[in-house]
Amino acid sequence: MGFNQEDLALIKEEFRRKNLRAKDEATQRLNELKANIPGFREIENGFADIGQGMLSCALDATLNEEGKAARLAQLDAQRQELSERRDKLLTAHGYPLDYTAPRYACKRCNDTGFAGVYMCDCMRRELVKKGYESSGLGGLIDTQNFESFSLRYYQEGEQRDNMARVLSACRKYADEFDPASSGNVLFTGGTGLGKTHLSTSIAKVVIEGGNNVVYESAQNIFNDFEAEHYGRRAERGELTGKYLECDLLIIDDLGTEMPTNFNISCLYNLVNTRLNRRLPMVINSNITEPAEFSKRYTDRISSRFFGEFKVFRIVGRDIRSLKLLGSK
């Protein structure tokens, strides 16, 4: 799917306006010079006449190739003479020679967003920023990423070794992410052990790779499905379509929501639909044992979690508490 299509449309429109704004401002500066420098308007009109003359020459069927070449050379000489006169006028009145050129923020693409047929890096950066916003992560992604994830909060030995393996696997998953083949991840463990930090870190890298990521809590997802189901939204899919279609869906805090029949039904439909479409998911849950998943969500959901997901069980102490205590 690639970048969120709504984000792409918005960014393209922003670039279109930015490009036009640079051109409009250049036209305003040109008009300023025409009004303030005697003879400048005549020079600009001369450029326009030469341009029209070159076009007419190219289309003149009565001239042979030799005649066209001679005429074009004559017009080019006139253009060169006008350019020298123009530069002298600008210098004499204290203006830089490029005063009337559009001032594009990006010289590579001239604020169009594309360098040739390829997306320019400047547009890609804006799409990544927009992707952070539309993913639901907001500013969280600035502080919770792979670079800020620390193993020092896990006890030395088996606990830290386990987290080192989990961290390495998460980096690999994010770096090699492909919506068609990456598969699913389930983080299980108590509160404050780093599940959200790891999934946010994955989201950041996957978004930067040009993929559409949606990150939301389980309860908010179920609320959206409920709002549509009971008619509080006119258009089916207005709220929930993104959960079924995005390249990567990250569900946070599964297990903290009310275990109603409606929520369980929504979870089954969501997970099953994405599995059938081979669209990856990352799920964070405070539930740790398969039996607990079965008891809360039924066997058919539990079997999908432990049969279709790579499961990482995280153990340790609450990192938030350790940070408050100043643990090193």
Secondary structure as a PSIPRED ss2 file (coil, helix, strand):
# PSIPRED VFORMAT (PSIPRED V4.0)

   1 M C   1.000  0.000  0.000
   2 G C   1.000  0.000  0.000
   3 F C   1.000  0.000  0.000
   4 N C   1.000  0.000  0.000
   5 Q H   0.000  1.000  0.000
   6 E H   0.000  1.000  0.000
   7 D H   0.000  1.000  0.000
   8 L H   0.000  1.000  0.000
   9 A H   0.000  1.000  0.000
  10 L H   0.000  1.000  0.000
  11 I H   0.000  1.000  0.000
  12 K H   0.000  1.000  0.000
  13 E H   0.000  1.000  0.000
  14 E H   0.000  1.000  0.000
  15 F H   0.000  1.000  0.000
  16 R H   0.000  1.000  0.000
  17 R H   0.000  1.000  0.000
  18 K H   0.000  1.000  0.000
  19 N H   0.000  1.000  0.000
  20 L H   0.000  1.000  0.000
  21 R H   0.000  1.000  0.000
  22 A H   0.000  1.000  0.000
  23 K H   0.000  1.000  0.000
  24 D H   0.000  1.000  0.000
  25 E H   0.000  1.000  0.000
  26 A H   0.000  1.000  0.000
  27 T H   0.000  1.000  0.000
  28 Q H   0.000  1.000  0.000
  29 R H   0.000  1.000  0.000
  30 L H   0.000  1.000  0.000
  31 N H   0.000  1.000  0.000
  32 E H   0.000  1.000  0.000
  33 L H   0.000  1.000  0.000
  34 K H   0.000  1.000  0.000
  35 A H   0.000  1.000  0.000
  36 N H   0.000  1.000  0.000
  37 I C   1.000  0.000  0.000
  38 P C   1.000  0.000  0.000
  39 G C   1.000  0.000  0.000
  40 F H   0.000  1.000  0.000
  41 R H   0.000  1.000  0.000
  42 E H   0.000  1.000  0.000
  43 I H   0.000  1.000  0.000
  44 E H   0.000  1.000  0.000
  45 N H   0.000  1.000  0.000
  46 G H   0.000  1.000  0.000
  47 F H   0.000  1.000  0.000
  48 A H   0.000  1.000  0.000
  49 D H   0.000  1.000  0.000
  50 I H   0.000  1.000  0.000
  51 G H   0.000  1.000  0.000
  52 Q H   0.000  1.000  0.000
  53 G H   0.000  1.000  0.000
  54 M H   0.000  1.000  0.000
  55 L H   0.000  1.000  0.000
  56 S H   0.000  1.000  0.000
  57 C H   0.000  1.000  0.000
  58 A H   0.000  1.000  0.000
  59 L H   0.000  1.000  0.000
  60 D C   1.000  0.000  0.000
  61 A C   1.000  0.000  0.000
  62 T C   1.000  0.000  0.000
  63 L C   1.000  0.000  0.000
  64 N C   1.000  0.000  0.000
  65 E H   0.000  1.000  0.000
  66 E H   0.000  1.000  0.000
  67 G H   0.000  1.000  0.000
  68 K H   0.000  1.000  0.000
  69 A H   0.000  1.000  0.000
  70 A H   0.000  1.000  0.000
  71 R H   0.000  1.000  0.000
  72 L H   0.000  1.000  0.000
  73 A H   0.000  1.000  0.000
  74 Q H   0.000  1.000  0.000
  75 L H   0.000  1.000  0.000
  76 D H   0.000  1.000  0.000
  77 A H   0.000  1.000  0.000
  78 Q H   0.000  1.000  0.000
  79 R H   0.000  1.000  0.000
  80 Q H   0.000  1.000  0.000
  81 E H   0.000  1.000  0.000
  82 L H   0.000  1.000  0.000
  83 S H   0.000  1.000  0.000
  84 E H   0.000  1.000  0.000
  85 R H   0.000  1.000  0.000
  86 R H   0.000  1.000  0.000
  87 D H   0.000  1.000  0.000
  88 K H   0.000  1.000  0.000
  89 L H   0.000  1.000  0.000
  90 L H   0.000  1.000  0.000
  91 T H   0.000  1.000  0.000
  92 A H   0.000  1.000  0.000
  93 H C   1.000  0.000  0.000
  94 G C   1.000  0.000  0.000
  95 Y C   1.000  0.000  0.000
  96 P C   1.000  0.000  0.000
  97 L C   1.000  0.000  0.000
  98 D C   1.000  0.000  0.000
  99 Y C   1.000  0.000  0.000
 100 T C   1.000  0.000  0.000
 101 A C   1.000  0.000  0.000
 102 P C   1.000  0.000  0.000
 103 R C   1.000  0.000  0.000
 104 Y C   1.000  0.000  0.000
 105 A C   1.000  0.000  0.000
 106 C C   1.000  0.000  0.000
 107 K C   1.000  0.000  0.000
 108 R C   1.000  0.000  0.000
 109 C C   1.000  0.000  0.000
 110 N C   1.000  0.000  0.000
 111 D C   1.000  0.000  0.000
 112 T C   1.000  0.000  0.000
 113 G C   1.000  0.000  0.000
 114 F E   0.000  0.000  1.000
 115 A E   0.000  0.000  1.000
 116 G C   1.000  0.000  0.000
 117 V C   1.000  0.000  0.000
 118 Y E   0.000  0.000  1.000
 119 M E   0.000  0.000  1.000
 120 C C   1.000  0.000  0.000
 121 D H   0.000  1.000  0.000
 122 C H   0.000  1.000  0.000
 123 M H   0.000  1.000  0.000
 124 R H   0.000  1.000  0.000
 125 R H   0.000  1.000  0.000
 126 E H   0.000  1.000  0.000
 127 L H   0.000  1.000  0.000
 128 V H   0.000  1.000  0.000
 129 K H   0.000  1.000  0.000
 130 K H   0.000  1.000  0.000
 131 G H   0.000  1.000  0.000
 132 Y H   0.000  1.000  0.000
 133 E H   0.000  1.000  0.000
 134 S H   0.000  1.000  0.000
 135 S H   0.000  1.000  0.000
 136 G C   1.000  0.000  0.000
 137 L C   1.000  0.000  0.000
 138 G C   1.000  0.000  0.000
 139 G C   1.000  0.000  0.000
 140 L H   0.000  1.000  0.000
 141 I H   0.000  1.000  0.000
 142 D H   0.000  1.000  0.000
 143 T H   0.000  1.000  0.000
 144 Q C   1.000  0.000  0.000
 145 N C   1.000  0.000  0.000
 146 F H   0.000  1.000  0.000
 147 E H   0.000  1.000  0.000
 148 S H   0.000  1.000  0.000
 149 F C   1.000  0.000  0.000
 150 S C   1.000  0.000  0.000
 151 L H   0.000  1.000  0.000
 152 R H   0.000  1.000  0.000
 153 Y H   0.000  1.000  0.000
 154 Y C   1.000  0.000  0.000
 155 Q C   1.000  0.000  0.000
 156 E C   1.000  0.000  0.000
 157 G C   1.000  0.000  0.000
 158 E H   0.000  1.000  0.000
 159 Q H   0.000  1.000  0.000
 160 R H   0.000  1.000  0.000
 161 D H   0.000  1.000  0.000
 162 N H   0.000  1.000  0.000
 163 M H   0.000  1.000  0.000
 164 A H   0.000  1.000  0.000
 165 R H   0.000  1.000  0.000
 166 V H   0.000  1.000  0.000
 167 L H   0.000  1.000  0.000
 168 S H   0.000  1.000  0.000
 169 A H   0.000  1.000  0.000
 170 C H   0.000  1.000  0.000
 171 R H   0.000  1.000  0.000
 172 K H   0.000  1.000  0.000
 173 Y H   0.000  1.000  0.000
 174 A H   0.000  1.000  0.000
 175 D H   0.000  1.000  0.000
 176 E C   1.000  0.000  0.000
 177 F C   1.000  0.000  0.000
 178 D C   1.000  0.000  0.000
 179 P C   1.000  0.000  0.000
 180 A C   1.000  0.000  0.000
 181 S C   1.000  0.000  0.000
 182 S C   1.000  0.000  0.000
 183 G C   1.000  0.000  0.000
 184 N E   0.000  0.000  1.000
 185 V E   0.000  0.000  1.000
 186 L E   0.000  0.000  1.000
 187 F E   0.000  0.000  1.000
 188 T E   0.000  0.000  1.000
 189 G C   1.000  0.000  0.000
 190 G C   1.000  0.000  0.000
 191 T C   1.000  0.000  0.000
 192 G C   1.000  0.000  0.000
 193 L C   1.000  0.000  0.000
 194 G C   1.000  0.000  0.000
 195 K H   0.000  1.000  0.000
 196 T H   0.000  1.000  0.000
 197 H H   0.000  1.000  0.000
 198 L H   0.000  1.000  0.000
 199 S H   0.000  1.000  0.000
 200 T H   0.000  1.000  0.000
 201 S H   0.000  1.000  0.000
 202 I H   0.000  1.000  0.000
 203 A H   0.000  1.000  0.000
 204 K H   0.000  1.000  0.000
 205 V H   0.000  1.000  0.000
 206 V H   0.000  1.000  0.000
 207 I H   0.000  1.000  0.000
 208 E H   0.000  1.000  0.000
 209 G C   1.000  0.000  0.000
 210 G C   1.000  0.000  0.000
 211 N C   1.000  0.000  0.000
 212 N C   1.000  0.000  0.000
 213 V E   0.000  0.000  1.000
 214 V E   0.000  0.000  1.000
 215 Y E   0.000  0.000  1.000
 216 E E   0.000  0.000  1.000
 217 S E   0.000  0.000  1.000
 218 A H   0.000  1.000  0.000
 219 Q H   0.000  1.000  0.000
 220 N H   0.000  1.000  0.000
 221 I H   0.000  1.000  0.000
 222 F H   0.000  1.000  0.000
 223 N H   0.000  1.000  0.000
 224 D H   0.000  1.000  0.000
 225 F H   0.000  1.000  0.000
 226 E H   0.000  1.000  0.000
 227 A H   0.000  1.000  0.000
 228 E H   0.000  1.000  0.000
 229 H H   0.000  1.000  0.000
 230 Y C   1.000  0.000  0.000
 231 G C   1.000  0.000  0.000
 232 R C   1.000  0.000  0.000
 233 R C   1.000  0.000  0.000
 234 A C   1.000  0.000  0.000
 235 E C   1.000  0.000  0.000
 236 R C   1.000  0.000  0.000
 237 G C   1.000  0.000  0.000
 238 E C   1.000  0.000  0.000
 239 L C   1.000  0.000  0.000
 240 T C   1.000  0.000  0.000
 241 G H   0.000  1.000  0.000
 242 K H   0.000  1.000  0.000
 243 Y H   0.000  1.000  0.000
 244 L H   0.000  1.000  0.000
 245 E H   0.000  1.000  0.000
 246 C C   1.000  0.000  0.000
 247 D C   1.000  0.000  0.000
 248 L E   0.000  0.000  1.000
 249 L E   0.000  0.000  1.000
 250 I E   0.000  0.000  1.000
 251 I E   0.000  0.000  1.000
 252 D E   0.000  0.000  1.000
 253 D E   0.000  0.000  1.000
 254 L E   0.000  0.000  1.000
 255 G C   1.000  0.000  0.000
 256 T C   1.000  0.000  0.000
 257 E C   1.000  0.000  0.000
 258 M C   1.000  0.000  0.000
 259 P C   1.000  0.000  0.000
 260 T C   1.000  0.000  0.000
 261 N H   0.000  1.000  0.000
 262 F H   0.000  1.000  0.000
 263 N H   0.000  1.000  0.000
 264 I H   0.000  1.000  0.000
 265 S H   0.000  1.000  0.000
 266 C H   0.000  1.000  0.000
 267 L H   0.000  1.000  0.000
 268 Y H   0.000  1.000  0.000
 269 N H   0.000  1.000  0.000
 270 L H   0.000  1.000  0.000
 271 V H   0.000  1.000  0.000
 272 N H   0.000  1.000  0.000
 273 T H   0.000  1.000  0.000
 274 R H   0.000  1.000  0.000
 275 L H   0.000  1.000  0.000
 276 N H   0.000  1.000  0.000
 277 R H   0.000  1.000  0.000
 278 R C   1.000  0.000  0.000
 279 L C   1.000  0.000  0.000
 280 P C   1.000  0.000  0.000
 281 M E   0.000  0.000  1.000
 282 V E   0.000  0.000  1.000
 283 I E   0.000  0.000  1.000
 284 N E   0.000  0.000  1.000
 285 S E   0.000  0.000  1.000
 286 N C   1.000  0.000  0.000
 287 I C   1.000  0.000  0.000
 288 T C   1.000  0.000  0.000
 289 E C   1.000  0.000  0.000
 290 P H   0.000  1.000  0.000
 291 A H   0.000  1.000  0.000
 292 E H   0.000  1.000  0.000
 293 F H   0.000  1.000  0.000
 294 S H   0.000  1.000  0.000
 295 K H   0.000  1.000  0.000
 296 R H   0.000  1.000  0.000
 297 Y H   0.000  1.000  0.000
 298 T C   1.000  0.000  0.000
 299 D H   0.000  1.000  0.000
 300 R H   0.000  1.000  0.000
 301 I H   0.000  1.000  0.000
 302 S H   0.000  1.000  0.000
 303 S H   0.000  1.000  0.000
 304 R H   0.000  1.000  0.000
 305 F H   0.000  1.000  0.000
 306 F H   0.000  1.000  0.000
 307 G H   0.000  1.000  0.000
 308 E H   0.000  1.000  0.000
 309 F E   0.000  0.000  1.000
 310 K E   0.000  0.000  1.000
 311 V E   0.000  0.000  1.000
 312 F E   0.000  0.000  1.000
 313 R E   0.000  0.000  1.000
 314 I C   1.000  0.000  0.000
 315 V C   1.000  0.000  0.000
 316 G C   1.000  0.000  0.000
 317 R C   1.000  0.000  0.000
 318 D C   1.000  0.000  0.000
 319 I H   0.000  1.000  0.000
 320 R H   0.000  1.000  0.000
 321 S H   0.000  1.000  0.000
 322 L H   0.000  1.000  0.000
 323 K H   0.000  1.000  0.000
 324 L H   0.000  1.000  0.000
 325 L H   0.000  1.000  0.000
 326 G C   1.000  0.000  0.000
 327 S C   1.000  0.000  0.000
 328 K C   1.000  0.000  0.000
